[in-house]
Structures are given as C-alpha cells and as structure tokens.
C-alpha cells in the first residue's frame, strides 16, 4: 500500500489543472493516475482550434492547450503514472489500480480528486429503429479514428445531434473529403456552441435540421442510408409524412455526454440525477469527505477553459483538506434548479460561506432578453441580464457570502430564469 | 469420406458437434456466416424454460423438460454462467386464475417439478418492484437464465478441442445422395460424409427440402427487445412472464446472467429471413406491455435494442430425427423457443442416434471440460495480481464499461473457433456490450483484431461481409505508421 496526500484520477484537462493548483498551493505529495498511454485526455484528439481563449487569451488546438498543462506538471515534477487503470475506490480512500508495469497496486490517499471525464451516449440509448449495421459511430469515436489513427470511417455522412463534438466532426469530415449531408437535431435548438454552428456548419453549407430526428436506419451490413423526419417540438414525436431519405455510409452521433462515475459510485459518492455527476458543495467536495470532483465527470462543460478553472479550485481545496484547513459544514443550503435551469453546480452551499463562489448551470431551452435570478429562500438576492441563453452555453454566476445574510432564515437557494421562452 | 457433417453453428449445431465428439468419428461443422452463434442463438430471450408452456405430448414439451434438467451439469462442464433464478407467470387481475391453473396442470402433465401458484403477498415479497395490478402468479422453481452465445461458444470450443473441424463462411448450396452417404456442396468446398445433420435454424427448411420430399416450411417470427443498464440488475429476481390474454402473449421482463435487464419480445411473422430490423411499432409495443410488469421503466437507461428471428415451423413443433425418405440425414429443424433450453437434450438425442447408426466407438480421449476465458471483472484482487503477473495484458482495460482487458480480447480471437469480427469479440468477452456500446473500445478492438489476424483496419468488420468500419487510409500507408 502506497500512501499519497492527493491522488488524482484522470490525467486530462481536469486532472492536470487540479494537480498544478494543488502543487502551487504547497502540496508535494501528489500522484496522477491516467489510464491512457499519454496525458491530455480527450484533448489529444481535439486537433481543432478554439481552446484557451479565456485562460491564455490565445486560440490553441486541443493538444497545444493540454501541453501547456503537461509542461507545468513536468516542470513541477508532479508524478503521473500513465497506462494505469483505477478499478476501485473505497469510501475510506483506498484506491486499487492496475498497470502493465506495476501490476495491481493499492494506494491510500488522504484526498482524492475525481477527474475521469465523460463518455458519449450511444445509439442503443436512443432506441432508434432499423438495422444494426456498421457505419454508426459516436462523433468522438470517429474523431479518434480520423485524428489519432489516420483512418477514414466513411464518405457520405449524416450527423444526429448537434453537440459540439458532432459539429466539430461535421467540419473535420468535410476537410477530409467527405460529404456531410445534414446535421439533424431533435430539439428546436442546438446543444452546441453558437460559434461552432457558424464555423462548422454554416461556413460549409451543411444544413442544420432542427426539430428533426433519424427514424430509420437502412443497411444490412454497412450503413446505406437514414430516414429523417420532422418532430413535433412539444411531444418530440415524428410527424408522419415528413420523412426524407439520405443516402449515406456514415452516421455520427452527438446526442449527449454522460459523466463517467462508476468509480465515484464505488466510493459511495452521491450522484445527482440532474447532472449525472457527483453532488458537491462550494468546495467541490462530494458527499464523501476528502473526495473532490471536477471537470466533465462532475458536469459536462462547454469550454475546457472552465474545466481548468473549476479543477484548479478542486486541487487547492483538496490540499486545504489534507492540511486540515477545510471546514466541512453539515449545515448547508441546497441549490434548487428553478424555471429554465438545469444541473446547477454546486448542489450545496454552506450557511457559513466566507468567500465568493461560482454557480454554473445550463439553460433548459433558448431564452431571449432573459434575466437569471438567484433567490435565497424567497428573497431575490442577485440578477444577471443576458441577451440570449441557450443550452449549449453554460451560465456562470457569482455567489457572494453576503447574499446569505439577506435572508438568514432561508432553507434553500434557487437559481431561475425570467424570460419568454422562444 | 467423413463420418458426419453438421450444418449450422448455432447452439443446436454446436451442441450436436460436442456430443458427437464423444465418439471416434470424423466430424465437420459448416456455418454460413463468419461466426458461430450468429442467428437465433445470439438474439433470443436467454431463458432456461421450465417446460409448462408447451403442449403435452409434443417434442417441445419433452425436450424442454429433459434439457432443463441437463443444464446444471452441462454448464458446469463447459464453465457457462447460468442461474436458477425461477420464472413467474404473472396474471394481472382475478380472471387469470383459471388460465394459471391450466398452465400448472399442463406443466405437471409435462413432468415439470416445482410448480405452484402463489398469491399476491408471496408475489410481492419475492418481487417488490412488480406492477401494482399484478394479481397472482405461477411459480416455476426450475426456471433459469443463461447466456445463449456463451453456451454456443462453449459447445463449439469443447467440440473443437475434441477434434471437430469448423468451417465458417461455408453456406451449403446443395446436398446430393452418393454411394454410402451424402455429398454436401458448400461455399467452403465440397464434402462427403456418411451422415448429415441439419441444424440450420431459420434455413432448416431449405436444407431439409434439398433432400427430403417430407417438406417443411420455416416462417421467421421476429421478436424485438430492449436491454436496460446494469444499474437495475436487482430490479427483479425471477424471469417474469405475463399470462397470455386476448391482448397478446405478453412481454417478458427478466434479469440476464450479465446483470442487465431484458424486456421483450414481440412476436411478428415476417417474410424475410434476414430482416432483423427493429421497428418503432415493435419497440413501442415492448414498452407498453413491459410497463405492466415494471411500471417505472427507466427510459433513459436503455443501453441497446435488438431483434431476433425465431425459426417457427409450420408443424408447430420441433422436427427431430432421421428424415423418413433420406437415410442418414438427420433433422434438428424448426427449433425455436424453447430451443435453447432443449438444446442439450436434442444434442444428446441426435448424437446417440447417429453414433448408434454408424456403430461408432467411444472416443477414449474425450474431455468434457472446457474453461471460459478468465474474466478480469470477476476476479478478486489476488487473482487479478496473479493474472497480470502471468500476462501483463490483463492490466490493460480496453472496455471500461464491462472492465474487459486486452488479455481477454486476444484470447477470444486465439481460441478454437475464435472471434473474427468486432461483434465476435463482443459476444465472447462483453467488450462493447456495456453502457457506452463500444464507443470507447471499438478503435482498440479493431487494432487488436488487426494484430492477431494479420489484417488491415480496412478489412475489419462488425460481423463479417461488408460490415466494415474503415473506408480508407487518410495517409499513404508509410506516412500513416509514422503519424
């Protein structure tokens, strides 16, 4: 059994930022465990640009963004053990990992940071009828084939779902000589960033079919085509008579991401049904004392810059915990998702909060000329105006300790949107 | 001339192969597709049926009850996970009592042990999550669950260990009578053998009708299914059938040996023996009926849907034994549900009959024991450490959802009658069968298949034929390797 102060599970953007920040706070006993052969996580395959605008005021590619953090980790000499898969975590923070080099190892950590990222929802979870042929990939799998393996999955492409990876892959497949016929989105709005819709679809004349879905998949062996139909925006059910057939050999799915929390569950960490990630307090500490969660395993972010920012907090807090300087208040207020709000993080805020924190959430729909409000109990304590809110872009709110003083009898905090839904 | 040619690599064909390998015989099995267990045996309800359901006096009734009794021994010898989790046939209202009583009597007549009718309290004690209108149930203590493709692979591996030769992509296109036996013309070559066994599932009519005037006809009966995430492994303990009503035969809700929950099947007679599509109507029907048993089906936790075709024979029963006008041509035709349950008994029955007719001697070297691929996910830490020290590929988890390691995937390809495709790997190891449905592990599985089979990624398929993953290289081959 090896002892370690802070054990970080995952060497992607979240784990790297957490490690650096814990080091900078003074911790000298950190270990990163990464399952792949190299650090960097999913950024390794994100060879497009657009990363780092907030953090570095520069436009970097995914690998370049990751490299800045990897360089820091190397400079600080933070140990990172790659090719190592964590297979169990106990509530008392014993971690079991396996690797080719070291076999099966146990680690006893004072604090653990969960930074495992997320995975993509597959076709099976949608129940789309039709053949179960080859040629259907999640967008991230296709991205791995093209960007890391140099392999082209197909030449005529339809994309189901308009998440960011799907949008990015529409452009990538076009660059690589494929014809992308359409991007089909069930909802009346895209789940991706506006800039990706413009730069990845509009610029290449790829139609975005909102309120549409794939209703049938043709092809006994390899995919031959998909039938797309319009859906009723209220019921999301296909409208008969609106079917159109697209002949294609490739269907890419970008229908949502699921935080990968199997290990968190083993550790006894409580999972929020709203985010599918851990429930955390303002310190990003989970329901298990000393276990923190950050990045996409906590909730799916829109920009990696915010992942880094959040994870840095988790790293610093984990070190405070190791030093016995992090108070864990059992007396907390729950953060409730009000109208138009989904998956607000953190879920719990201490009544004795003493410094400002951020609350993040995704709007549950598109709202124009909207106002986001925070209520403490039934007292509205803050508002933030926004010209437009969309589910593709996360909303970040500052929450100051003084808000709590405006209503000391409150039993909850509510985040909500005031606007006409468009 | 060979002794026996078996046509069809499903659970019955592989079972017959294994049982025949107990004798000193020269045996080959011909499978049409690129893999065994690729038809009915890969997509069914995975149940060991009690045997109350089939009409008394039918072959279905007889072999169901016999097969059920054989499962514990066969699974032990072949290291196949199975579980006697019991079955329940649930009525949803008081007027079902007479029908339950009828099933009970029919079961007793078929010789099924351990049947009883249980009331509301006992039903809810056993199954706290059962729907609110569930009224009473027939308890079938001998009911169980098994993984059908693992069963088929185990039979095949054990048969191969004991000397049976397997030919894949060996569709039979003609059978002719020759002196002392049969000439079987296949896409993998022409064979002659003293005996032929027809285990061709959906195509068992085509094969039979090539040699016999006693024609049969198989109608593909499609069933559609949902699989629910392992998170709900404990939702139900028994396999829960619904008492058939005027509204339909009802839909089953059952745990699987792998920890998922299966909902289905529908029953729809179709024309096309290859049409394994799922349909919006079929899937909707599954949910509608299953929700009687399970009122709060977790709709966001489906991991996949599939459909399977049952080989429904126009004679409404199995067709077993030597064809009346074709000596030494043996049928295991029209084997649909309860075919999986009956398979061990059918295999033994046919093997004994054929061995007897060929006056075959016992194979003294026959080894009934086959071991499954050691599963990393089922090991304790000590076993894991040891497995890794012997084979470091056990430390490389490829499928994160099901915790399947590179060692298991390589072994699945290297074994006798090993995997040749991504789906072949999936059925042998569960890599790609979990909640992300192969999103993460596909690229790595493709690479391992290339390494083991010495093929290029352009040749790797999902399930043979043109089910390819990769259309082209993005770079010249040389550049690609440096990239």
Boltz contact constraints between the chains, C-beta under 6 A:
constraints:
  - contact:
      token1: [A, 85]
      token2: [B, 397]
      max_distance: 6.0
  - contact:
      token1: [A, 98]
      token2: [B, 395]
      max_distance: 6.0
  - contact:
      token1: [A, 99]
      token2: [B, 395]
      max_distance: 6.0
  - contact:
      token1: [A, 100]
      token2: [B, 392]
      max_distance: 6.0
  - contact:
      token1: [A, 100]
      token2: [B, 395]
      max_distance: 6.0
  - contact:
      token1: [A, 103]
      token2: [B, 385]
      max_distance: 6.0
  - contact:
      token1: [A, 103]
      token2: [B, 388]
      max_distance: 6.0
  - contact:
      token1: [A, 103]
      token2: [B, 389]
      max_distance: 6.0
  - contact:
      token1: [A, 104]
      token2: [B, 381]
      max_distance: 6.0
  - contact:
      token1: [A, 104]
      token2: [B, 384]
      max_distance: 6.0
  - contact:
      token1: [A, 104]
      token2: [B, 385]
      max_distance: 6.0
  - contact:
      token1: [A, 104]
      token2: [B, 388]
      max_distance: 6.0
  - contact:
      token1: [A, 119]
      token2: [B, 436]
      max_distance: 6.0
  - contact:
      token1: [A, 120]
      token2: [B, 439]
      max_distance: 6.0
  - contact:
      token1: [A, 122]
      token2: [B, 436]
      max_distance: 6.0
  - contact:
      token1: [A, 122]
      token2: [B, 437]
      max_distance: 6.0
  - contact:
      token1: [A, 122]
      token2: [B, 439]
      max_distance: 6.0
  - contact:
      token1: [A, 124]
      token2: [B, 303]
      max_distance: 6.0
  - contact:
      token1: [A, 124]
      token2: [B, 304]
      max_distance: 6.0
  - contact:
      token1: [A, 124]
      token2: [B, 437]
      max_distance: 6.0
  - contact:
      token1: [A, 125]
      token2: [B, 302]
      max_distance: 6.0
  - contact:
      token1: [A, 127]
      token2: [B, 283]
      max_distance: 6.0
  - contact:
      token1: [A, 127]
      token2: [B, 302]
      max_distance: 6.0
  - contact:
      token1: [A, 127]
      token2: [B, 305]
      max_distance: 6.0
  - contact:
      token1: [A, 129]
      token2: [B, 278]
      max_distance: 6.0
  - contact:
      token1: [A, 129]
      token2: [B, 279]
      max_distance: 6.0
  - contact:
      token1: [A, 129]
      token2: [B, 280]
      max_distance: 6.0
  - contact:
      token1: [A, 130]
      token2: [B, 277]
      max_distance: 6.0
  - contact:
      token1: [A, 131]
      token2: [B, 277]
      max_distance: 6.0
  - contact:
      token1: [A, 134]
      token2: [B, 462]
      max_distance: 6.0
  - contact:
      token1: [A, 134]
      token2: [B, 467]
      max_distance: 6.0
  - contact:
      token1: [A, 134]
      token2: [B, 469]
      max_distance: 6.0
  - contact:
      token1: [A, 138]
      token2: [B, 439]
      max_distance: 6.0
  - contact:
      token1: [A, 141]
      token2: [B, 439]
      max_distance: 6.0
  - contact:
      token1: [A, 141]
      token2: [B, 442]
      max_distance: 6.0
  - contact:
      token1: [A, 144]
      token2: [B, 443]
      max_distance: 6.0
  - contact:
      token1: [A, 150]
      token2: [B, 474]
      max_distance: 6.0
  - contact:
      token1: [A, 150]
      token2: [B, 475]
      max_distance: 6.0
  - contact:
      token1: [A, 150]
      token2: [B, 480]
      max_distance: 6.0
  - contact:
      token1: [A, 150]
      token2: [B, 483]
      max_distance: 6.0
  - contact:
      token1: [A, 151]
      token2: [B, 457]
      max_distance: 6.0
  - contact:
      token1: [A, 151]
      token2: [B, 470]
      max_distance: 6.0
  - contact:
      token1: [A, 152]
      token2: [B, 471]
      max_distance: 6.0
  - contact:
      token1: [A, 152]
      token2: [B, 472]
      max_distance: 6.0
  - contact:
      token1: [A, 152]
      token2: [B, 474]
      max_distance: 6.0
  - contact:
      token1: [A, 154]
      token2: [B, 471]
      max_distance: 6.0
  - contact:
      token1: [A, 155]
      token2: [B, 471]
      max_distance: 6.0
  - contact:
      token1: [A, 221]
      token2: [B, 465]
      max_distance: 6.0
  - contact:
      token1: [A, 221]
      token2: [B, 466]
      max_distance: 6.0
  - contact:
      token1: [A, 221]
      token2: [B, 467]
      max_distance: 6.0
  - contact:
      token1: [A, 222]
      token2: [B, 466]
      max_distance: 6.0
  - contact:
      token1: [A, 222]
      token2: [B, 467]
      max_distance: 6.0
  - contact:
      token1: [A, 222]
      token2: [B, 468]
      max_distance: 6.0
